[in-house]
């Protein structure tokens, strides 16, 4: 099977839930995106909107973010784990990560962390068992100023994160975006505490990745749930033999030696004849989170510059990729000024081959994004090479 580069892009966007027009379910408008993504990455940066809100907006338009939070933390259908980075996953799929929990346990034994924190880990278990879900500050006994060598965390925070990685504790909810931790058996149903053997679990995760990606290389499939390459290769081989994954050649997907990059398409993937969505994306959207795939599929070189010193940034602190007509056409550095009820465009950039209508599409998307966030005006600083009006109203 052979796909053109454009067919591969349309296949990927269809698999990711970009229908080309907003389609919201009245009761739970976020369901279509959650079903397509499988994992919803969490990030603490809140300069515009927290990352887990954006994929639903990108695909389906404005919705009530509080409803999404209540669903993710209160419905019992989702839980948090290291599924890509920190991410929401369906609670029924948590057993597919039991092997990763085992790997964390072995790593913490090797690096001495388990022994160094043994007393604090025992204390955290006892407190959670006796008192139920707790914030870290409620569990801490050491002075708040004391910090250890890892991530400048207290011993209690380090112990809780060790237990979270092992799967012994979970985030029961979040308050002020801080996790309220609980023992897993206190808040999860029994089926979510089950264990699936490593090879079987990884086959299931690769199949889910392929369904969410539509078409992808071995590296794409491995990155989606951060699987080891060798394990991914074995899973792909099994799924290909079962007819779930179909080998495909994508025009322009070539290795440095000029040979075609091996790729697979999910047997249920759709190859639309036309699909040209416009969207603002979070930096942690699956469309762009694996940078080699974004470059290969969209010819879009993207790096988030949050951790880059200000004087060394090229595009801006928190640039959202801009999709126009199904192509990544620019990036926009956004900040919400909630006091002034303004969406600040600190910089706006267009790619060399961006469509002529890129600025027009950007204005429309920014107006809708501002309205979604309860802001009244969009104000552009004028930095960058994408020319936007200095000020315009949020969408009515």
C-alpha positions in Angstrom: 0.0 0.0 0.0 1.3 3.5 -0.9 0.1 6.9 0.4 1.0 10.3 -0.8 2.3 12.8 1.8 -1.0 14.6 1.7 -3.0 11.3 2.2 -0.8 10.5 5.2 -1.5 13.9 6.7 -5.3 13.6 6.2 -5.2 10.0 7.6 -3.4 11.2 10.7 -5.7 14.2 11.3 -8.8 12.1 10.8 -7.5 9.5 13.3 -6.9 12.4 15.7 -10.5 13.5 15.5 -10.2 16.6 13.3 -13.5 16.4 11.4 -13.1 19.8 9.7 -16.1 21.2 11.6 -17.0 21.4 15.3 -19.2 18.5 16.4 -20.2 18.7 20.0 -22.2 16.2 22.0 -24.6 18.2 24.2 -24.1 16.0 27.3 -20.4 15.3 27.1 -18.8 17.4 24.3 -15.3 16.2 25.1 -16.0 12.5 24.5 -15.0 12.4 20.8 -11.6 13.9 21.5 -10.9 11.7 24.5 -11.9 8.6 22.5 -9.6 9.5 19.6 -6.6 10.6 21.7 -6.5 7.8 24.3 -4.1 9.8 26.4 -4.5 13.4 27.4 -1.2 15.0 28.4 -1.2 17.1 31.6 1.0 20.2 32.0 1.2 22.8 34.8 1.8 25.8 32.5 -1.2 28.1 32.7 -0.1 31.1 30.8 -3.0 30.8 28.3 -5.0 27.7 29.3 -3.8 24.4 30.8 -2.7 22.0 28.2 -5.3 19.3 28.8 -8.1 21.7 27.8 -6.7 22.6 24.4 -7.1 19.3 22.4 -10.9 19.3 22.9 -11.1 23.0 21.8 -8.8 22.4 18.9 -11.0 19.6 17.6 -14.5 20.6 18.6 -14.6 24.3 19.5 -15.7 26.0 22.8 -17.0 24.0 25.7 -17.1 24.3 29.5 -13.7 23.4 30.8 -15.0 22.9 34.4 -17.2 20.1 33.0 -14.1 18.4 31.6 -12.4 18.6 34.9 -15.3 17.2 36.7 -15.4 14.4 34.2 -11.7 13.6 34.4 -11.5 13.7 38.1 -15.0 12.9 39.2 -16.6 10.4 36.9 -14.4 7.4 37.8 -13.8 6.8 34.1 -10.2 8.3 34.0 -7.1 8.2 36.1 -3.6 9.7 35.9 -0.4 7.9 35.1 2.9 8.2 33.2 1.2 7.1 29.9 3.2 9.5 27.6 4.3 12.1 30.1 1.9 12.7 33.0 -1.5 12.0 31.3 -5.1 11.0 31.8 -6.0 7.5 30.6 -9.2 5.5 30.7 -9.3 3.8 34.1 -9.9 0.5 32.4 -6.5 0.8 30.6 -4.5 1.3 33.7 -3.6 -2.5 33.9 -1.8 -2.0 30.6 0.9 0.0 32.4 1.6 -2.6 35.2 4.9 -3.4 33.4 5.9 0.2 33.6 5.1 0.3 37.3 7.4 -2.8 37.7 10.1 -1.0 35.7 9.9 2.0 38.1 10.1 -0.2 41.1 13.3 -1.9 39.7 14.8 1.5 38.8 14.2 2.9 42.3 15.9 -0.1 43.8 18.9 0.2 41.5 19.4 3.9 42.1 19.1 3.7 45.9 16.0 5.8 46.0 13.8 3.1 47.6 16.2 2.5 50.4 16.9 6.2 51.0 13.2 6.9 51.3 12.0 3.7 53.0 11.0 5.4 56.2 9.2 8.2 54.5 7.4 5.8 52.1 6.2 3.7 55.1 4.9 6.9 56.8 3.1 8.0 53.6 1.4 4.6 53.3 0.3 4.7 56.9 -1.1 8.2 56.7 -3.0 7.5 53.5 -4.4 4.3 54.9 -5.5 6.0 58.1 -6.7 9.4 56.9 -7.6 8.9 53.2 -6.6 11.2 50.3 -4.1 13.9 51.2 -2.2 16.8 49.6 1.6 16.6 49.9 1.7 19.5 52.4 -0.8 17.6 54.6 1.5 14.6 54.6 4.7 16.5 55.2 6.4 16.4 58.7 9.7 18.0 57.7 9.9 21.8 57.6 8.7 23.3 54.3 12.1 24.8 53.7 14.0 21.5 53.7 14.5 20.0 50.3 16.3 17.0 48.9 18.6 16.5 45.9 15.9 15.5 43.4 13.9 18.3 41.7 14.2 20.4 44.9 11.4 18.3 46.5 10.9 17.4 50.1 11.4 13.8 51.1 7.6 13.4 51.4 7.1 14.7 47.9 9.8 12.3 46.6 8.3 9.4 48.5 4.8 10.1 47.1 6.1 10.3 43.6 7.9 7.0 44.0 4.7 5.4 45.1 2.7 7.1 42.3 5.2 5.7 39.7 4.9 2.2 41.2 1.2 2.4 41.0 0.6 2.2 44.7 -0.9 5.6 45.0 -3.0 7.7 42.6 -4.3 11.2 42.2 -7.7 11.1 43.7 -8.3 14.6 42.4 -6.4 17.9 42.1 -6.8 21.2 44.0 -5.1 24.3 42.7 -3.6 21.8 40.2 -1.9 19.9 43.1 -2.6 16.2 43.3 -4.5 14.9 46.3 -3.0 11.5 46.7 -4.7 8.3 47.8 -3.8 4.6 48.0 -4.9 3.0 44.7 -7.3 0.6 46.3 -9.1 3.4 48.0 -10.3 5.1 44.9 -9.9 2.7 41.9 -12.3 -0.1 41.0 -10.9 -3.6 41.4 -10.5 -4.2 37.6 -8.2 -1.1 37.4 -5.8 -2.8 39.9 -5.4 -5.9 37.7 -2.1 -6.7 35.9 -1.7 -7.5 32.2 1.5 -9.3 31.1 4.1 -7.1 29.6 4.0 -8.4 26.0 0.2 -8.5 25.9 -0.1 -5.0 27.4 2.4 -3.5 24.9 0.6 -5.1 22.0 -2.6 -3.4 23.2 -0.9 0.0 23.6 0.7 -0.2 20.2 -2.7 -1.0 18.7 -4.2 2.0 20.5 -1.3 4.2 19.4 -1.9 3.1 15.8 -5.6 3.8 16.0 -4.9 7.3 17.4 -2.2 8.0 14.8 -3.8 6.5 11.8 -0.5 6.0 10.1 3.0 6.0 11.7 6.5 4.7 11.8 8.0 2.5 14.5 9.3 5.5 16.3 5.8 7.2 16.1 4.1 4.1 17.6 6.7 3.7 20.3 6.6 7.4 21.4 2.8 7.6 21.8 3.0 5.6 25.1 6.8 5.9 25.5 7.5 2.2 24.8 11.0 0.8 24.3 11.8 0.4 20.6 12.5 -3.3 20.8 9.2 -4.0 22.6 7.4 -1.9 20.1 9.0 -3.8 17.2 7.8 -7.1 18.6 4.3 -5.8 19.1 4.2 -4.4 15.6 5.3 -7.7 14.2 2.5 -9.5 16.0 -0.1 -7.0 15.0 1.0 -7.1 11.4 0.7 -10.9 11.4 -2.8 -10.5 12.9 -3.8 -8.0 10.1 -4.4 -5.2 12.6 -1.5 -3.1 11.2 -0.9 -2.9 7.4 2.6 -2.0 6.0 2.5 1.2 4.0 4.9 3.3 2.1 4.5 7.1 2.4 6.0 9.3 -0.2 8.7 11.6 1.2 9.1 9.5 4.4 12.7 8.6 3.9 15.7 7.8 6.1 19.0 9.7 5.9 20.3 6.9 3.7 17.5 7.6 1.2 15.6 4.4 1.8 11.8 4.5 2.6 10.9 4.7 6.2 9.0 1.6 7.3 5.4 2.6 8.3 2.1 1.0 9.1 -1.5 2.1 8.8 -4.2 0.8 11.2 -6.7 -1.4 9.4 -9.6 0.8 10.5 -7.9 4.1 9.5 -9.8 6.4 7.2 -8.0 8.1 4.3 -10.3 11.1 3.6 -10.4 12.5 0.1 -10.5 16.0 1.7 -9.8 17.2 5.2 -8.4 20.7 5.8 -9.1 21.8 9.4 -8.0 25.0 11.0 -6.9 24.9 14.7 -4.7 26.3 17.5 -2.8 23.4 19.1 -1.3 23.0 22.5 2.5 22.3 22.4 1.5 18.9 24.0 -1.0 17.9 21.4 -0.2 14.5 19.8 -0.1 16.2 16.4 3.2 17.9 17.5 4.4 16.3 20.7 6.8 13.9 18.9 8.9 16.5 17.1 10.4 14.1 14.4 6.9 13.2 13.3 5.8 16.8 13.1 8.9 17.5 10.9 8.3 14.4 8.7 4.6 14.8 8.3 4.2 18.6 8.3 7.7 19.9 7.5 7.3 21.8 10.8 10.3 22.3 13.1 9.0 22.9 16.5 10.6 23.3 19.9 8.9 24.7 23.0 10.9 27.6 24.5 9.6 27.7 28.1 12.9 26.5 29.4 15.0 28.6 27.0 16.5 31.8 28.5 14.5 34.8 27.3 17.3 36.4 25.3 17.8 33.1 23.4 14.2 32.5 22.4 13.4 32.6 18.7 9.6 32.6 18.7 8.3 33.1 22.3 7.7 31.6 25.7 4.5 29.6 25.0 3.9 29.3 21.2 0.9 27.4 20.1 1.2 25.7 16.7 -1.2 27.1 14.1 -2.9 24.8 11.7 -4.4 26.2 8.5 -6.1 23.9 6.0 -4.6 20.8 7.6 -1.0 22.2 7.4 1.1 23.6 10.2 1.4 27.2 9.0 2.6 29.2 12.0 3.0 29.6 15.7 1.5 32.1 18.1 2.8 33.1 21.5 -0.2 33.6 23.8 -0.9 34.9 27.2 -4.2 35.5 28.9 -4.5 38.8 30.8 -7.5 37.8 32.9 -7.4 41.0 34.9 -7.7 43.1 31.8 -9.9 40.5 30.0 -7.5 40.4 27.1 -5.8 37.7 25.1 -2.3 38.9 24.4 -0.6 37.8 21.2 3.0 38.4 22.3 4.3 37.2 18.9 2.8 35.7 15.8 4.8 33.8 13.1 4.0 32.3 9.8 5.9 29.5 8.0 7.5 30.2 4.6 4.9 28.2 2.8 1.9 29.3 4.8 -1.3 29.9 2.8 -2.3 33.5 2.0 -5.3 33.2 4.3 -3.2 32.4 7.3 -3.7 35.8 9.0 -7.4 35.7 8.4 -7.7 32.2 9.9 -5.5 33.2 12.9 -7.8 36.1 13.7 -10.9 33.9 13.7 -9.3 31.2 15.8 -7.9 33.8 18.3 -11.3 35.5 18.6 -12.9 32.2 19.4 -10.1 31.2 21.8 -10.5 34.5 23.7 -14.3 34.0 24.0 -13.8 30.5 25.2 -11.5 31.7 27.9 -14.0 34.4 29.0 -11.9 37.3 27.6 -13.3 40.3 25.7 -10.4 41.4 23.4 -7.4 40.2 21.5 -4.4 42.5 21.5 -1.4 41.8 19.3 2.0 43.2 20.1 3.2 43.2 16.5 6.2 40.9 17.0 6.9 38.2 14.4 6.2 38.0 10.7 2.5 37.2 10.8 0.7 40.5 10.6 -2.5 40.7 12.7 -4.7 43.6 13.6 -3.5 45.4 16.7 -6.7 44.9 18.5 -10.0 43.0 17.8 -12.9 41.7 19.8 -13.5 38.2 21.0 -16.0 36.2 19.0 -19.6 37.0 19.9 
